[in-house]
Amino acid sequence: MIRVLLADDQALVRGALAALLSLEPDLEVVAEVGSGDEVLDAVRRHRPDVALLDVEMPGLNGIAATAAVRAAFPEVRVLIVTTFGRPGYLRRALQAGASGFVVKDTPAAKLADAVRRVHAGLRVVDPVLATDSLVAGESPLTGRETDVLRAARDGAGAAVIASRVFLSEGTVRNHLSMAIGKTGAANRAEAVRIAEENGWL
């Protein structure tokens, strides 16, 4: 049996995935969690072979949770299963150590097969997303520009952003200006939107 852990903040989706995977004779869902912060402890307690993680969850996101799992339990394979098929997410997930990346509208049989393939040590990536990722390329943003754009998501002013990222207001304005230029945006709100759509944040 392949032991599977599911992490998704939407209980309905989590339940549906568990029900579908449990129909497979060789797959056993041993744990379900609703936030990224619960993943590492659940892996420690239930020792799954494969962890299926969503990207956008409360607490640790799926990419950060992937890195934590792979660092602490390198024998556990991670398969990202997400609604958000963004090229930047794919690239960052693979860099964090994920073995696969598929979108949630993947047919049940294909998802089960993806779990088996990842368990066998293979890499499974949605082909359309892989192409998009190659075309989009890597994020043009520096780490600090990314931090500043994340802090600007709610429309906060430079002073508030500066306090969030522990930088001066002038430095924040410089980073925002660079991020706006690199994303080809007209303003900071558009830069945030473009960066989010590409999975760079």
N, C-alpha and C positions, 0 to 999 in steps of 0.2 A: 504493500500500500504506500502511496505517496501522501505524506502528511502536509496539509495545506493550512496556512493562516490567511485570513482575510482582514484587511484594514480599509474601511471606507466610512466616512462620517454620515452617509445616508443609510439609515437602518433598512429601508425598503430595498435598496440596491444590494446591500450586504446580504440580506436574507435571500434575495433572488439568486445571487451568485452562489451562495452556500447550497441552496436547493438544487440548482443546476449541476454543480460539481459533485454533489453527493449522489447523483444518479449514476455517476461513472463507477464501475466496479473496482477500479484501482486507485480512486482518489478518496481521501477522507479529510473533511474540514475539521481541524482539531481546535481552532480558536477563531473568534471574531472580535475585532476591536473597532471603536469609532473615532479614534484620534491617533495622530502620529506619535504623541507622547506615550501611548500605551504599547506601541509595537515592540520595543526592545524587551520589555518585561514579559510580554506574551511569548516572544521567541524563546526567552530564557526558560519559561515555565512549561511550554508545550513542545519545544523542539521540532518545529515543522521542517520539512524538506524544502518547501517552496513558500515564500511569502508573497501574496498578491496585495499590492499597495496602490491606493489612489494617490494622485499628486496633491490635490488641494484638500487638506484636512486641517482641523484645528490643531494648535500646538505645532509640533514638527510637521513640515510638509512631507510628502512621500519621497521626495528626492533626498532630503536630509535624513529621513528615517532609513532609506536605502543605504546611505553611507554608514550610518550607525550600526545597522545590522551586519553589513559586510565586514566592518572593522572588528566587531565583537564575535561574530559567528560566520567566518568565511565559508563554511560548508553549506550555509543556507543560501539558496538561490532566490533572487528577487525578480518578480514579474510585475511591471507597472501596468495597471488596468485603469484607464482614465477616460473621462468625457472629453478632456481637453487635449486634443491631438495637435499640440503646438511643436514646431520644429525645435525650438530652444529647449523645451521640456525633454524631448527625446535625447538630445545631445547631452544635457546635464544629467539625466538619469543614467545613461550609459557611462558617463565619466564617474558617477558615484558608485558604479559597480552593478547596476541592474543587468540581468541577463536577457530581459525582454521588455517590450513596450507595445501594448495593444490598446485599442479604443474599446469602450464599453459596448458598442453595437456589434462587436465581433460575435458571430454565431456561436452558440453554446459548444458545439462539437469542436470548433476551431480553438475556442478558449481552453477546453480540456486538453486538446492536442498541444497547445502552447505550454501548458503546465508540464506535460510529459516531456516535451522537448527541452525546456529549461532545466528540468530535473536531470535530464540525461547529459547536461553540460553544453547544450547548443544555445545559440542566440536566436531569439525570435523578435522580429521587428516588423510592424505594419509597413508594407512596401510603399504605400502612397506617402506615408509620413517620412520614411527614409529618404525618398526622393525630394520631398519638400525641405527636409533638413539640409541636404546637400546643396540645394539651390539657395536657401536662406543664408547658409554659412554660420559662422560663430557670431556671438553677440559682439557688437562693436564697442559696447560699454565697458569701462573699467569697473573694478569692484566697488570703488567709492561712488561712481556715477550710478551704479545699480542700487547701492544703499540709499542714496539720496532720492532716487525716483521712487523706490519702495516707500520711503517716508513721506513722499509727496502724494501718494495715492488718494488720500482723503481731501486733497485741496488745501492742505495746511500752508501757511506762509513761511517765508525763509527763516524767521526767528524760531518758529516751532520745529521746523525740520532740523535746524542747527542743534537744538537741544536734544532731539531724538538721536542724532547720529554723532553727537559730540564734536561738532566742527563749528567754525565761526560762520556768521551769516554771509560774509564775503566769499568764503570758500564754497559754501552751499550754492550761492548764486553762480559761481564759476562752473561748478559741477552740473548744475541744471542747464546752463547755457551750452556746455559741451554735449550733454545728453540730447538736448533739443536739436542741435546741429547734426549729431551722428545718426539720429533716428529720422531726420528730414521732417521733423514736426514743426508746426507753427507756434506752439506754446507748450508749457510743461504738461498740461492735461493731455494733450495729444501725444506727447512723448511717452507718458505713462501708458496710454492706451496702446500705442504701437509696440512698446516693449512687452506689455502683457500679452498681446496677440501673438507675438513671436516666442513667448515663453522665456524671455530674458530676465524676468523678475521672480 
